[in-house]
Amino acid sequence: MNIRVLVAVGVTLLALVAMNLRSCEDPTEAAILGTLEDMVQAVETGDRERLDSWIAADYGDRLGHQKDSIVRRIMDEVEHYEGLDIVLDHLSVKIEENTGFATVTFVPRFEGEVDAAKKKRPKYTFKKGQRLRVKLRQHGKEWLVVRGDMTVSIRGAL
């Protein structure tokens, strides 16, 4: 795929995201979706520092990951893709009113050319009904990720 095609695809995706953000009536939800979109772009472009800026210093999950290890794990998960495009399927945002927290669930779908030579270890494959659940905390006008865990949607598993 040549560079012009990649640029055209990227511009189209950004335009679609911008239209979705504008159509979102809730400014809090729009801010959360903006955070997710910037995180997705950071992963797609391999920008660890940008991704790191969206992860809270006190991040923790049930597997024992902390901020530095989860950023490394996320980037390792996509290391073998060229021209990576990430789509968040089954996206759901739940804002916990008056607490400064929100929970987002989705299934990340990775698209792009796979370079087997760059694949250093087996990669995770989501099973039917599995979702990634990400908890965010409001920090000023921004939302930072404080936790991420796997969950199962009973409805999605059927």
C-alpha positions as CSV (number, residue, x, y, z in Angstrom):
1,M,0.0,0.0,0.0
2,N,1.5,3.3,-1.0
3,I,1.8,6.4,1.2
4,R,-1.0,8.3,-0.6
5,V,-3.5,5.6,0.2
6,L,-2.4,5.4,3.8
7,V,-2.8,9.2,4.2
8,A,-6.2,9.2,2.5
9,V,-7.4,6.4,4.8
10,G,-6.0,8.2,7.9
11,V,-7.7,11.5,6.9
12,T,-11.0,9.7,6.3
13,L,-10.9,8.0,9.7
14,L,-10.1,11.2,11.5
15,A,-13.0,13.0,9.8
16,L,-15.3,10.2,10.8
17,V,-14.1,10.3,14.5
18,A,-14.5,14.1,14.4
19,M,-18.1,13.8,13.1
20,N,-18.9,11.3,15.8
21,L,-17.5,13.5,18.5
22,R,-19.5,16.5,17.3
23,S,-22.7,14.4,17.2
24,C,-22.2,13.4,20.8
25,E,-24.4,15.7,22.9
26,D,-22.8,15.0,26.2
27,P,-19.5,17.0,26.6
28,T,-18.2,14.5,29.2
29,E,-18.8,11.6,26.9
30,A,-17.2,13.5,24.0
31,A,-14.1,14.2,26.2
32,I,-13.8,10.5,27.1
33,L,-14.2,9.4,23.4
34,G,-11.5,12.0,22.6
35,T,-9.2,10.4,25.1
36,L,-9.8,7.0,23.6
37,E,-9.2,8.3,20.1
38,D,-5.9,9.9,21.0
39,M,-4.8,6.7,22.8
40,V,-5.7,4.7,19.7
41,Q,-3.7,7.1,17.5
42,A,-0.7,6.8,19.8
43,V,-0.8,3.0,19.6
44,E,-1.3,3.1,15.8
45,T,1.7,5.3,15.4
46,G,3.9,3.6,18.0
47,D,4.1,6.7,20.2
48,R,4.7,5.3,23.7
49,E,5.1,8.7,25.3
50,R,1.8,9.9,24.0
51,L,0.1,6.7,25.2
52,D,1.9,7.0,28.5
53,S,0.4,10.5,29.0
54,W,-3.1,9.0,29.1
55,I,-2.3,6.4,31.8
56,A,-2.7,7.5,35.4
57,A,0.4,7.3,37.6
58,D,-1.5,5.0,40.0
59,Y,-2.8,2.6,37.3
60,G,-3.2,-0.9,38.4
61,D,-5.0,-4.1,37.3
62,R,-5.7,-7.6,38.5
63,L,-2.7,-9.0,36.6
64,G,-0.4,-6.7,38.6
65,H,0.4,-4.3,35.7
66,Q,1.4,-0.8,36.7
67,K,1.7,2.3,34.4
68,D,5.1,1.4,32.8
69,S,4.3,-2.3,32.3
70,I,0.8,-1.8,30.8
71,V,2.2,0.7,28.2
72,R,4.9,-1.8,27.3
73,R,2.3,-4.6,27.1
74,I,0.0,-2.6,24.8
75,M,2.8,-1.6,22.5
76,D,4.1,-5.2,22.4
77,E,0.7,-6.5,21.5
78,V,0.8,-4.6,18.2
79,E,4.5,-4.7,17.4
80,H,4.0,-7.0,14.4
81,Y,1.6,-4.7,12.4
82,E,2.5,-2.4,9.5
83,G,-0.1,0.2,8.7
84,L,-2.0,-0.6,11.9
85,D,-5.6,0.5,12.2
86,I,-7.5,-0.1,15.5
87,V,-11.3,-0.2,15.6
88,L,-13.1,-0.3,18.9
89,D,-16.1,-2.6,18.3
90,H,-19.0,-2.9,20.8
91,L,-18.1,0.5,22.4
92,S,-20.0,1.4,25.5
93,V,-19.4,4.5,27.7
94,K,-20.9,4.6,31.3
95,I,-20.3,7.8,33.2
96,E,-20.6,7.5,37.0
97,E,-22.3,10.8,37.9
98,N,-20.7,12.9,40.6
99,T,-17.7,10.6,41.1
100,G,-15.3,11.7,38.4
101,F,-15.1,8.1,37.0
102,A,-16.3,6.5,33.8
103,T,-16.1,2.9,32.5
104,V,-15.7,2.1,28.8
105,T,-16.0,-1.4,27.4
106,F,-15.1,-2.5,23.9
107,V,-13.3,-5.1,21.8
108,P,-10.3,-3.8,20.0
109,R,-9.9,-5.0,16.4
110,F,-6.5,-4.7,14.8
111,E,-6.2,-4.4,11.1
112,G,-3.1,-4.0,9.0
113,E,-0.3,-6.0,7.4
114,V,1.3,-8.6,9.7
115,D,5.0,-8.9,9.6
116,A,5.7,-12.4,11.2
117,A,9.4,-11.5,11.7
118,K,8.4,-8.8,14.2
119,K,6.1,-11.1,16.2
120,K,8.2,-11.9,19.4
121,R,5.5,-13.8,21.3
122,P,2.0,-15.1,20.9
123,K,-0.6,-12.3,20.8
124,Y,-3.9,-12.2,22.6
125,T,-7.1,-13.1,20.7
126,F,-10.4,-12.0,22.1
127,K,-12.9,-14.9,22.5
128,K,-16.6,-14.5,21.7
129,G,-18.2,-12.3,24.4
130,Q,-15.0,-10.9,25.8
131,R,-14.6,-7.2,26.2
132,L,-11.9,-4.9,27.5
133,R,-13.2,-2.8,30.4
134,V,-11.3,0.4,31.0
135,K,-11.9,2.7,34.0
136,L,-11.0,6.3,33.6
137,R,-10.8,9.1,36.2
138,Q,-11.3,12.8,35.5
139,H,-8.2,14.9,36.0
140,G,-9.1,18.5,35.3
141,K,-10.5,18.5,31.8
142,E,-8.8,15.3,30.8
143,W,-9.6,11.6,31.5
144,L,-6.9,9.2,32.5
145,V,-7.0,5.4,32.5
146,V,-6.7,4.0,36.0
147,R,-7.5,0.4,35.4
148,G,-8.1,-2.1,32.6
149,D,-9.5,-5.6,32.8
150,M,-11.1,-8.3,30.7
151,T,-14.7,-9.0,31.2
152,V,-17.3,-11.2,29.6
153,S,-20.6,-10.0,28.1
154,I,-23.2,-12.7,28.6
155,R,-25.2,-11.2,25.7
156,G,-22.1,-11.1,23.5
157,A,-21.2,-14.7,24.3
158,L,-24.5,-16.1,23.1
